[in-house]
Amino acid sequence: MKKAALILAILMVCCAKENVPNDAAVRVNGTWIKKDQINRYAEMYREELLRAYPEKALQGLPPDLNKNIARQLIANEVVLQEAKKRKIGYSREKYQTTFDGIRKRFQDSAMFAAELAKMGQTEADVKGQIVDGLTVDSMMKLILRPVDSATVQECKAYYDANQASFASEKRYRASQVLFLVKKDATPDQKKTILQSAQKVLAEVKAGKDFAAEAKKYSQDPTTKAAGGDIGWFKHGDLMKEFETAVMTLQMNQVSDVFETAVGFHIIKKTGEETLAPQTFDKVESQIKTMLLLKKQNDVVKHFVDSLMTTAHVFYADTSLKAPLTAEK
């Protein structure tokens, strides 16, 4: 009975030592990462995603986003701790330039302080984050210093082993009649524009010359004079909806009216051809850059993984714990 009481007392002392602060998420070798930090990075990711892909506004964020951010913050923390242990410095000049760049985004000190307060931060917090970031950057440069660039032989070997990646590709040509639609157009206005497009489509299908109709009705200033001809393009050059419409048409076939972000289109496919395969000389530089990045990524991953295996990581918020991650 006494032995059981002693074990219980020891467990209570050990649990008390955790002393989890408010808003704590993960502890890395004694340093806490807060939930607020993770949420802030998640919001930054969301803003960047919507800026680059507005159409994804209704799709929501990836389900494991916070887990991935937490892991990245843990990795950053172990690298920062290692850099401090090695007494790695940073560029004071770059520190000042970085801080001045952030500060100049605001009209005055009061606005700067107010914006930081909204995020629950101070000027000292920002300065500390800049120092930490530059210190980690210095650490990364140090471990990447021995990494050599890819040789010609390595590039050629990659080219030979990945011929499919450099195979020939198709390019297409098309003409269009475009009916522009303003972003603030009302439903009635859009309906009227759509009716105009459908009328022109009916005329083309009845035998009217497509180029003549484009010169007369198209509102695309760059192609109107050329009878709607947009020239040759490859996959990825134009809007996805436009490319898909062209690629599904037969030669000289005219599409139905379809809508994109700029308005209503009628298109005619006027060309399709297969380009010659890319030669090694043409893609050598691209391969060299890619192989160098792979070498660097491998070195960084090995370095970070070695630090992570010896780090003491405690998840106060267990929902952030990645599968198969062993708590230490």
C-alpha positions in Angstrom: 0.0 0.0 0.0 2.8 2.4 0.9 4.6 1.5 -2.4 1.4 2.3 -4.4 1.1 5.7 -2.6 4.8 6.5 -3.3 4.3 5.7 -7.1 1.2 7.9 -7.2 3.1 10.8 -5.5 6.0 10.5 -8.0 3.5 10.6 -10.9 1.8 13.7 -9.5 5.2 15.5 -9.2 6.1 14.5 -12.8 2.8 15.7 -14.2 3.1 19.0 -12.2 6.5 19.6 -13.9 4.8 19.8 -17.3 3.4 23.2 -16.2 1.7 23.8 -19.6 1.2 27.6 -20.2 -2.0 29.0 -21.7 -2.3 28.7 -25.5 0.6 26.2 -25.5 0.7 23.8 -28.5 4.1 22.0 -28.6 7.2 22.1 -26.5 10.5 21.7 -28.2 13.5 21.1 -25.9 11.8 23.4 -23.3 10.7 26.1 -25.7 6.9 26.4 -26.3 5.3 26.9 -29.7 1.9 28.6 -29.2 -1.4 27.8 -30.9 -1.6 31.5 -31.9 1.6 31.1 -33.9 0.2 28.1 -35.7 -3.1 29.8 -36.4 -1.3 32.9 -37.7 0.7 30.9 -40.2 -2.4 29.0 -41.2 -4.1 32.4 -42.0 -1.1 33.6 -43.9 -1.2 30.3 -46.0 -5.0 30.9 -46.6 -4.4 34.5 -47.8 -1.6 33.4 -50.1 -3.6 30.6 -51.5 -6.6 32.8 -52.3 -4.4 35.5 -53.8 -2.9 32.9 -56.2 -6.1 30.8 -56.7 -9.2 32.9 -56.0 -11.4 30.0 -57.4 -10.5 27.9 -54.3 -12.3 30.3 -51.9 -15.0 27.7 -51.2 -12.8 24.7 -51.0 -11.5 25.2 -47.5 -8.0 24.6 -46.1 -6.2 21.2 -46.3 -7.3 19.1 -43.3 -3.7 18.5 -42.1 -2.6 22.1 -42.5 -2.1 22.9 -38.8 -0.2 19.6 -38.3 2.1 20.5 -41.2 2.7 24.0 -39.9 3.4 22.7 -36.4 6.0 20.2 -37.8 7.6 23.0 -39.8 7.7 25.3 -36.7 9.2 22.4 -34.7 11.9 21.9 -37.4 12.6 25.6 -37.4 13.0 25.6 -33.7 15.4 22.7 -33.5 17.5 24.3 -36.3 17.5 27.7 -34.4 18.5 26.0 -31.2 21.4 24.2 -33.0 22.5 27.5 -34.6 22.6 29.2 -31.2 24.5 26.2 -29.7 27.1 26.7 -32.5 27.0 30.5 -32.0 26.0 31.1 -35.6 25.6 34.8 -36.3 23.6 36.8 -38.8 24.0 39.9 -41.0 23.2 43.0 -39.0 22.8 44.9 -42.2 20.3 42.4 -43.5 18.5 42.6 -40.2 18.1 46.4 -40.5 17.1 46.2 -44.1 14.4 43.6 -43.3 13.0 45.5 -40.4 13.0 48.8 -42.3 11.1 47.1 -45.2 8.4 45.9 -42.8 8.2 49.3 -41.0 7.9 51.2 -44.3 4.6 49.5 -45.1 2.9 51.6 -42.4 2.4 55.4 -42.5 3.8 56.0 -39.0 4.9 54.3 -35.8 1.3 54.4 -34.3 -0.2 52.5 -37.2 2.7 50.0 -37.1 2.1 49.4 -33.4 -1.7 49.2 -33.8 -1.4 46.6 -36.6 1.0 44.5 -34.4 -1.4 44.8 -31.5 -4.1 43.3 -33.6 -1.9 40.2 -34.1 -1.0 40.1 -30.4 2.6 41.2 -31.1 5.0 44.0 -30.3 7.9 45.6 -32.2 10.3 43.6 -30.0 8.5 40.4 -31.1 9.0 41.3 -34.8 12.7 42.1 -34.3 13.2 38.8 -32.5 11.5 36.9 -35.3 13.7 38.6 -37.9 16.9 37.7 -35.9 15.7 34.1 -35.5 14.9 33.8 -39.3 18.3 35.2 -40.3 20.0 32.9 -37.8 18.3 29.9 -39.3 19.2 31.1 -42.8 22.9 31.4 -41.7 22.7 27.8 -40.4 21.2 26.5 -43.6 23.9 28.3 -45.7 26.6 26.7 -43.5 25.3 23.1 -44.0 24.8 23.7 -47.7 28.2 25.1 -48.4 29.7 21.6 -49.2 27.0 20.8 -51.7 28.3 20.7 -55.3 26.3 21.6 -58.4 25.3 18.8 -60.7 27.8 17.7 -63.3 27.1 17.4 -67.0 27.4 13.6 -66.6 24.7 13.6 -63.8 22.4 15.8 -65.9 22.8 13.6 -68.9 22.2 10.5 -66.9 19.0 12.1 -65.5 17.9 13.1 -69.0 18.5 9.5 -70.4 16.6 8.0 -67.5 13.6 10.3 -67.7 13.0 10.6 -71.5 9.2 10.7 -71.0 9.5 14.0 -69.1 11.2 15.6 -72.2 9.0 13.9 -74.8 7.3 15.9 -77.5 4.3 17.9 -76.7 1.4 19.4 -78.6 0.6 23.0 -79.4 -2.7 24.4 -80.6 -4.1 27.3 -82.5 -7.5 28.9 -82.3 -9.6 31.9 -83.1 -12.2 33.5 -80.9 -15.1 35.9 -80.7 -15.1 37.4 -77.2 -18.0 39.1 -75.5 -16.6 40.9 -72.4 -18.6 40.9 -69.2 -17.8 43.4 -66.4 -17.2 42.1 -62.9 -20.1 44.2 -61.6 -22.5 43.2 -64.4 -26.0 42.5 -63.2 -27.8 39.2 -64.1 -29.9 41.0 -66.7 -26.8 42.5 -68.3 -25.1 39.1 -68.4 -28.2 37.6 -70.0 -28.2 40.2 -72.7 -24.5 39.6 -73.5 -25.1 35.9 -73.6 -28.0 36.3 -76.0 -25.7 38.4 -78.3 -23.1 35.6 -78.2 -25.7 33.0 -79.0 -26.9 35.0 -82.0 -23.4 35.2 -83.4 -22.9 31.5 -82.9 -26.1 30.8 -84.8 -24.8 32.9 -87.7 -21.5 31.1 -87.8 -23.3 27.7 -87.7 -25.5 28.9 -90.5 -22.4 29.5 -92.7 -21.1 33.0 -91.9 -17.3 33.3 -92.0 -15.8 33.0 -88.5 -13.0 35.5 -89.1 -15.5 38.0 -90.5 -17.8 37.6 -87.4 -14.8 38.0 -85.1 -13.8 41.3 -86.8 -17.3 42.5 -86.5 -18.4 41.4 -83.0 -15.3 40.4 -80.9 -14.4 42.7 -78.0 -10.8 41.4 -77.7 -8.6 44.3 -78.9 -5.6 42.1 -79.4 -7.2 39.6 -81.8 -10.2 41.4 -83.3 -8.3 42.8 -86.3 -6.8 39.4 -87.1 -10.2 37.8 -87.3 -10.0 36.5 -83.7 -6.7 34.5 -84.3 -4.9 34.1 -80.9 -2.0 32.3 -82.4 -0.2 29.1 -81.2 -0.2 28.0 -77.6 0.8 25.1 -75.4 -0.9 23.5 -72.4 -0.6 25.9 -69.5 -0.2 29.1 -71.5 -3.9 30.2 -71.3 -6.9 30.0 -69.0 -7.8 26.4 -68.1 -11.4 26.7 -69.4 -10.2 28.1 -72.7 -7.5 25.4 -73.2 -10.0 22.6 -72.3 -12.5 23.9 -74.9 -9.9 24.0 -77.6 -8.4 20.6 -76.9 -11.8 18.9 -77.0 -12.6 20.3 -80.5 -11.9 18.7 -83.8 -10.0 20.6 -86.4 -12.0 23.6 -87.8 -14.8 22.8 -85.4 -16.6 25.7 -83.6 -17.4 25.5 -79.9 -20.7 26.4 -78.2 -20.7 29.6 -76.2 -18.8 29.1 -72.9 -18.0 31.4 -70.0 -14.7 32.4 -68.3 -13.7 35.0 -65.8 -13.5 37.7 -68.6 -16.8 36.9 -70.4 -18.4 34.7 -73.1 -16.4 33.0 -75.8 -17.0 31.3 -79.1 -13.9 29.6 -80.4 -12.8 27.8 -83.6 -9.9 25.3 -83.5 -7.6 26.2 -86.4 -4.4 24.2 -85.7 -2.8 21.3 -83.9 0.7 19.9 -84.2 3.2 17.8 -82.3 6.5 19.5 -81.4 9.9 17.8 -81.7 11.2 16.3 -78.4 13.3 18.6 -76.3 17.0 18.0 -76.8 19.5 17.6 -73.9 21.2 20.9 -74.8 17.9 22.7 -74.5 17.0 21.3 -71.0 20.5 20.9 -69.5 20.3 24.1 -67.5 16.8 23.2 -66.2 18.0 19.7 -65.1 21.1 21.2 -63.4 19.0 23.5 -61.3 16.6 20.7 -60.4 19.3 18.3 -59.4 21.1 21.0 -57.3 17.8 21.7 -55.5 17.4 18.0 -54.9 20.9 17.7 -53.4 20.2 20.7 -51.2 16.8 19.3 -50.1 18.4 16.0 -49.2 21.1 17.6 -47.1 18.6 19.8 -45.3 16.2 16.9 -44.7 19.0 14.7 -43.3 20.2 17.6 -41.1 16.8 18.4 -39.7 15.8 14.8 -39.3 19.0 14.2 -37.2 18.1 17.1 -35.0 14.4 15.9 -34.7 15.4 12.4 -33.6 17.3 13.8 -30.5 14.8 16.6 -29.7 12.5 16.4 -26.7 9.1 17.2 -28.2 5.9 17.3 -26.1 2.5 17.9 -27.6 0.2 19.8 -25.3 -2.3 19.8 -28.2 -2.3 16.2 -29.3 -4.4 17.0 -32.4 -1.2 18.5 -33.9 0.7 15.2 -33.5 1.6 13.7 -36.9 0.9 9.9 -37.3 3.7 7.7 -36.1 5.5 10.7 -34.3 7.0 9.4 -31.2 6.7 11.7 -28.2 9.9 12.0 -26.2 
